[in-house]
Amino acid sequence: MKIRHPPDRITIRPLTDDAEAEFCAALMEHSEPWLSLGTGHRALLDLMRNAARERYVASLDSRIAGFVVINMSGPLAGYIQTICVAPEDRSAGIGRELMAHAEARIFRETANVFLMVSDFNTAARGFYERLGYRAIAEIPEFLIAGRAEILMRKTRGPIRGYAGQSAING
């Protein structure tokens, strides 16, 4: 059984340099769902280098234990594009802390948090459901043939009229 790390041992901060981007890309390259999706290293590194995305790493004892990538633009502003936790740190609270960080960031500006999960990634889907996400659409053959991506959402209400942080504290 994994030991859950107390939140005060986990530091979440912006990704700082190309070496960290490279580390994160390599972490994804050897993890699901990216293995099954056949996503190559170059595409993963491009994602981690994309300055149009907000990229945050979770550090535990001065090493990167996971990361999250957020897209705050476009029709699904507030989209968690990617989350990944190092295999040795899974089920230890890192993913939950990264999700809480991403949600707090997104809910400051918009009422909805979106993400997609591959239909074969049942463990991840269960994790998101435990955090309050609900499936709102299935997109067949979006990334690979014969599989679907499940669009999930956690919401505080409709976008119109949402006042961000003031509505939460209000």
N, C-alpha and C positions, 0 to 999 in steps of 0.2 A: 504494500500500500504506500502510495506517495505521501510525503509530508507536505502539508499546505504551508506555504510561506506567509508569514504575517505581512499585511500590506506595507508596513513601514520598512520592510527589507527590499521592497520592489520600488525602483525609481523609473518613472516613465518620462521620457524627454524626446525632443526632436532628433531624428537621425542627423548626424553631423557631417559625414564625409563619405567618399567613395569606398573606402575600406569597409565601412559599416554596410553600405549598400551591397557590396560584393558578398559579405558574410550572410546577409539576409537572403539574397538571391540563392546562394548555395544551400541555405537551410530549407528554402522552398523546394529547390530542385530535387532534394532527397526525401520529400514528404508528400503525403496525400493531401489534397486531391491532385496536385500538380503532376505526380508520376502518372496516374491514370489518364489525366488530360493530355499528357504528352507535351507539356509546356517546356520549351527549351530554356537553357541558361540565359541566352541573349535576351529573350522576351522578359524573363524574370528580372534580370539586371536593369533593363530599360524601365520596368515598372518602379523599381527601387530608386532609380535615378530621376524619375519624373518629378520635376520641381513644381508642376501644377497640382500635385497631390500633397496632402499633409502626411508625413511619414514619422511615426513615433516608435521608439524602441523601449522595451522593458529591460532594465538592467537588474541583475541580482548578483550581489557580491562582485560588482565591477565587471560583469560579463553580460553580453546580450543573451537574454533568455527567450525573447520573442519580440514581435513587432506587429503594428497595425498600419494600414494605409487607408486614408480617407479621401473621398472626392467630395468637395463642397460646391461644385458647379454643375450646371446642366439640369435636365428635368427631374433627376433624382438626387438633388443636392442633399447631402447627408448620407451618402452611400459608403458603407464600409467595403472597400474593394478587396482587401486581403487582410487576414490575420493568420499568424503562424507562431507556434510555440516550439521551442527546441524539444526533441523527444524526451530528453532526461528531465525536463521541467513540466511535462504535461500532467494534468490532474493535480497540480500543486498551487493553483490559484492565479497563475500568471495570465492565462486567457481571460479569466473573469476580471482581473484588474485592467487589462488592455481594453476589454469591451466597456467597462465602466468609464474609462478615460475617454474613449471614442464617443460614447453616448453623451457624456457631459459636454464635450466640445460641440457636438452636432446640435444638441438641444438648446444651446445658447442662441442658435440662429434659426432653427427650423423645428417643426413639430414632429418630424418623422425621421427615423433611422431605417435605412434599407440595407440589405445584403442579399447575396445569392449563395446558395449551397447546392452542390451537385447531388442529384438524387441518390447516388451510391454512397454518399458520405453521411451515413446515418448517425454516426457518433456526433459529428459536428451539428447536424440538424437537431438532435436531442439537446445538445448544449445550448443552442440558440433558443429553443422552445422553453427550456428551464429559465432563461433570462427574460422571457416575456415576448419573444418574437413569434409571429404567426405567419404561416404561408399565405400569400395573397395571389400568387400566379405560378403556373408551371410553364416553362419555356422549353419545348422539346427541341432536341438537336441544336441547341444554341452554340455549344462549344465543341462537342464531338457527336458523331453519329450514334444513334441508338440510346442516348442518355439525355436527361433533361436537367435544367437548372431550375431550382425553386427560388422564386423571389420572396423574401421575407421582410416583414416590417414590424417595427415597434413604434407606437405612436402616442402622442399626447393630444391628438386631435387634428382637425384640418389646418392646412397652412394659412388660409385666410383668417385673420384675426389673431394669429398666434403672436405673442409679444415676447417670445424667448424667455430669458431668465426672469424678467419681471413678472411674467405669468406664473412661473413656478413659485417664486417667493411671495407673490402678491397678495 
